[in-house]
């Protein structure tokens, strides 16, 4: 095992269409542990849907998994003269992005044509990055997006550790946080 004890409690909110997911991760070993922790919401998408994330910067993880030709950081959501936050038609491409320098802990998918929203709200001190993976038909024909609040950037925990960009728990220490998940139609 990895030496981390994971606890999650779910509760429905009475005042709005949301779920509070409260987490506690404890290092049960006698050693310091570095790790990557992220949440995954896979969503069906359509052309024109929007990805909303109040962030300043993003970058392509790997150009083989992206419509974009460079892994240099860009000002979110504008990349190579286009908008990375607008879902394109199903055209056989993909995107895999790190989104960071978050102004607040939030990433959402929005379909204006049907007034639908799915949103994560999270503590950016715990999840300072958001990963966005989308297949516009390029990954086994799927047309979907995955929103991922994440503790770490880049993909490799070893690389993230060298950059000081991954989660760390000393022996016996714990992380506690609550993530609110909204799924709604209409303004509520």
ABEGO torsion letter per residue (X at the ends): XAGBBBBBBBBBBAABBBBBBBBBBBBABABBBBBBBBBBBBBBBBBGBBBBBBBABBBBABAAABABABABBBBOABBGGBBAABBBBBAGBBBBBBBBGBABBBBBBBBAAAGBBBBBBBBAAABABBBBBBBAGABGGBBBBBBBBBABOBABAAAAAAAGABBBBBBGBBBBBBBBBBBBBEAX
